[in-house]
Amino acid sequence: MPDIRNPSSDEQAALKRAIYDKLHPRRRKFIDRIGYDSWDPFQKPNDPLDLRTDATNRTASQLLASFQRETSCVHGAEYGKGALECALGIVKREEKYKGVMDFCLWYHRILQKEGHV
């Protein structure tokens, strides 16, 4: 039996033919359409997606989960959508959400100064 991890070109061609022969006819039709010679059953897998993180090295879902854990108040669906939108915007470093964050911090300071919080 040929070594699958490191086949020679003859072994690779034989292995390719064996794989093709064992395929379902519908899958073979797809391979025939792209061309048997163009088909590479031995191609390397794609690299995993680059996970985007914020300045604290958290993903948007991690930020949202932490936020929900720390703010135990029950809110509606719109509240959750807004929090998710902000988390995604911050992780993507979108200017709009930097402005939202800065405004909210500024407004919170005003509320504290005037004794509303």
C-alpha positions as CSV (number, residue, x, y, z in Angstrom):
1,M,0.0,0.0,0.0
2,P,1.4,3.4,-0.9
3,D,2.3,5.9,1.8
4,I,-0.5,8.5,1.7
5,R,1.5,11.1,3.6
6,N,4.4,11.2,1.1
7,P,3.5,9.5,-2.2
8,S,5.6,9.6,-5.3
9,S,4.1,11.0,-8.5
10,D,3.1,7.5,-9.8
11,E,1.6,6.6,-6.4
12,Q,-0.1,9.9,-6.2
13,A,-1.7,9.4,-9.7
14,A,-2.8,5.9,-8.8
15,L,-4.2,7.2,-5.5
16,K,-6.0,10.0,-7.3
17,R,-7.6,7.5,-9.7
18,A,-8.7,5.3,-6.8
19,I,-10.3,8.2,-5.0
20,Y,-12.0,9.3,-8.2
21,D,-13.3,5.8,-8.9
22,K,-14.8,5.5,-5.4
23,L,-16.6,8.8,-5.6
24,H,-20.4,9.2,-5.9
25,P,-21.4,9.8,-9.6
26,R,-22.7,13.2,-8.7
27,R,-19.4,14.3,-7.2
28,R,-17.6,12.8,-10.3
29,K,-19.8,15.0,-12.5
30,F,-18.5,18.0,-10.6
31,I,-14.9,16.9,-11.0
32,D,-15.4,16.3,-14.7
33,R,-16.8,19.8,-15.1
34,I,-13.7,21.4,-13.5
35,G,-11.4,18.9,-15.2
36,Y,-9.8,15.8,-13.8
37,D,-6.4,17.2,-14.3
38,S,-7.3,20.4,-12.4
39,W,-8.8,18.5,-9.5
40,D,-6.4,18.1,-6.6
41,P,-7.7,15.7,-3.9
42,F,-4.4,16.3,-1.9
43,Q,-4.6,20.0,-1.5
44,K,-3.7,21.5,1.8
45,P,-6.5,22.7,4.0
46,N,-7.1,26.5,4.2
47,D,-5.7,28.4,7.2
48,P,-8.2,29.1,9.9
49,L,-9.9,32.5,9.8
50,D,-8.1,35.3,11.4
51,L,-10.0,36.0,14.6
52,R,-10.4,39.7,15.2
53,T,-9.9,40.9,18.7
54,D,-10.0,44.2,20.5
55,A,-7.3,45.9,22.5
56,T,-7.8,43.5,25.4
57,N,-7.4,40.5,23.0
58,R,-11.1,39.5,23.3
59,T,-13.4,38.6,20.3
60,A,-16.7,40.3,19.9
61,S,-18.5,37.2,21.3
62,Q,-16.2,37.2,24.4
63,L,-16.9,40.9,25.0
64,L,-20.6,40.3,24.7
65,A,-20.6,37.3,27.0
66,S,-18.6,39.2,29.6
67,F,-20.9,42.2,29.3
68,Q,-24.0,40.0,29.8
69,R,-22.5,38.3,32.8
70,E,-21.5,41.5,34.5
71,T,-24.8,43.3,33.8
72,S,-27.3,40.9,35.2
73,C,-30.3,43.2,34.3
74,V,-32.9,41.6,32.0
75,H,-33.3,43.7,28.8
76,G,-35.1,43.2,25.5
77,A,-33.9,42.0,22.2
78,E,-33.1,45.5,20.9
79,Y,-30.7,46.1,23.9
80,G,-28.9,42.8,23.0
81,K,-28.7,43.8,19.3
82,G,-27.2,47.1,20.3
83,A,-24.6,45.6,22.5
84,L,-23.7,43.0,19.8
85,E,-23.4,45.8,17.2
86,C,-21.1,47.8,19.5
87,A,-19.0,44.8,20.3
88,L,-18.5,44.0,16.6
89,G,-17.8,47.6,15.7
90,I,-15.2,47.9,18.5
91,V,-13.5,44.7,17.4
92,K,-13.5,45.9,13.8
93,R,-12.1,49.2,15.0
94,E,-14.8,51.2,13.2
95,E,-14.7,54.9,13.8
96,K,-18.5,55.1,14.3
97,Y,-18.3,53.0,17.5
98,K,-15.3,54.9,18.8
99,G,-17.5,57.9,18.7
100,V,-20.4,56.1,20.4
101,M,-18.1,54.9,23.1
102,D,-16.5,58.3,23.7
103,F,-19.9,60.0,23.8
104,C,-21.3,57.4,26.3
105,L,-18.3,57.9,28.6
106,W,-18.6,61.7,28.4
107,Y,-22.3,61.5,29.1
108,H,-21.8,59.2,32.0
109,R,-19.3,61.6,33.6
110,I,-21.9,64.4,33.3
111,L,-24.6,62.3,34.9
112,Q,-22.2,61.5,37.8
113,K,-21.2,65.1,38.2
114,E,-24.8,66.2,38.4
115,G,-25.7,63.4,40.8
116,H,-28.0,61.4,38.5
117,V,-26.0,58.2,38.8
